[in-house]
Amino acid sequence: MTAVSIASRRTFASLRRHRNYRLFFFGQLASVCGTWMQNVAMYWLAVSLAPPGARGLAVGLISICRFGPFTLLGLLAGVVTDRFDNRRTVILTQAVQMSLSAVLAAVTLLGAVQLWELYAIAALTGVALVFDAPSRQNLTFRMVGREELPNAVALNSSLVNTARIFGPAVAGIVIASLGAGWAFGINAISFLAVLAALLAMRTSELFPLENRTRPTVWRGTREGFGFARRSTTVKVVLVMMVVFASVCFNFNILLPLLAKQTLDAGPRSLGVLSASFGGGALIGALTAAALAQARWRVLLVGAAGFGAVELLIAPTHSLLLAATLLFFCGLFFATYTAASNAKLQLATPDHLRGRVLGLYFYAWNGLSPFGALLVGWLCDRGGTPLAFTVAGISALAATGAGWYVLRRRPIAEPVVAAPKLAA
């Protein structure tokens, strides 16, 4: 077999070998496309409903409502993940999100939507996501096992970023031609695919979790914090993610304002910018899937590249140049996030994985409301150039700090060998 053929087979190993993961992957692909359509439509609608001087604040408040539940409940979500059946939890959270999308579609299509309704539905959806995210990640482990976890995590990232390409692009067309309400309606229907996939899984083929218990909220949370405090790997991943997620990843705020204010463009241009970022992220995720191992070098190069490209985007006033730079920004983004997720999971024992994943998603989303306020304020003060500059500098500083800690306290790489592939 040629090297290209071997790399290609390794890239999609989890899909070829595990029926449950195959069902999950393709069900999620349809659902996440709809979710990206809703995200774009929600932020665009917020920009449209808000007065001109408060658009940055309006999109910032949408992010606060979406991610605020992570701030309030995120530290408990990991205990729920370790305590209850992950598949059943994800079925419930996906059904709740479908219902909320249907309500949002109805009020928008009836012409009765107001900002407070957007905020309320965004907050309720956020509550469902708090419990959905760590349970879905732990379910991935149970579908593919330890050896193929880095591959599956990267494929999950490729799934999200494929949706990031098509969802916003289609959303731009749907919003411009039919209105935001239809984007919300399509998202509600898309949840049927993932619910069907989850119900069709063979539970007998799920990998068992070793030493699993039913922790109480207080004891379980304390155990998760204790492990994170003792593990240098977990500490570096979490601290870097706090900085990146709160200051650097706020594209739900930055891209609508970049399109509407900085570039003076419309919803189709917003779709182009979002799809460009998603295209780069897809390439980055597929590359990570082919690597078969999660290494610190990959994580740090992805993080540093992401920050450097954000600095290049800051002074840009050309749609073509902005789209090109966002492609590379997405590539580094996916490389960094896939490596950090896999690194964290492989460093954590089965019975604690849900709680450590809860901390990871708390780092990613729990502080986002404060970051959203900061980024919205920066955009109102100095536009997207100031916001991208602060984000890029913060990303490079966090990467440098992580590299310094790892250099002073070297960590043996938890190597997971690539599965042997038949010729």
Secondary structure, 3 states (H helix, E strand, C coil): CCHHHHHHHHHCHHHHHCHHHHHHHHHHHHHHHHHHHHHHHHHHHHHHHCCHHHHHHHHHHHHHHHHHHHHHHHHHHHHHHHHCCHHHHHHHHHHHHHHHHHHHHHHHHCCCCCHHHHHHHHHHHHHHHHHHHHHHHHHHHHHHCCCCHHHHHHHHHHHHHHHHHHHHHHHHHHHHHCCHHHHHHHHHHHHHHHHHHHHCCCHHHCCCCCCCCCCCHHHHHHHHHHHHHHCHHHHHHHHHHHHHHHHHCCHHHHHHHHHHHHCCCCHHHHHHHHHHHHHHHHHHHHHHHHHCCCCHHHHHHHHHHHHHHHHHHCCCCCHHHHHHHHHHHHHHHHHHHHHHHHHHHHCCCHHHHHHHHHHHHHHHHHCHHHHHHHHHHHHHHHHHHHHHHHHHHHHHHHHHHHHHHHHHCCCCCCCCCCCCCCC
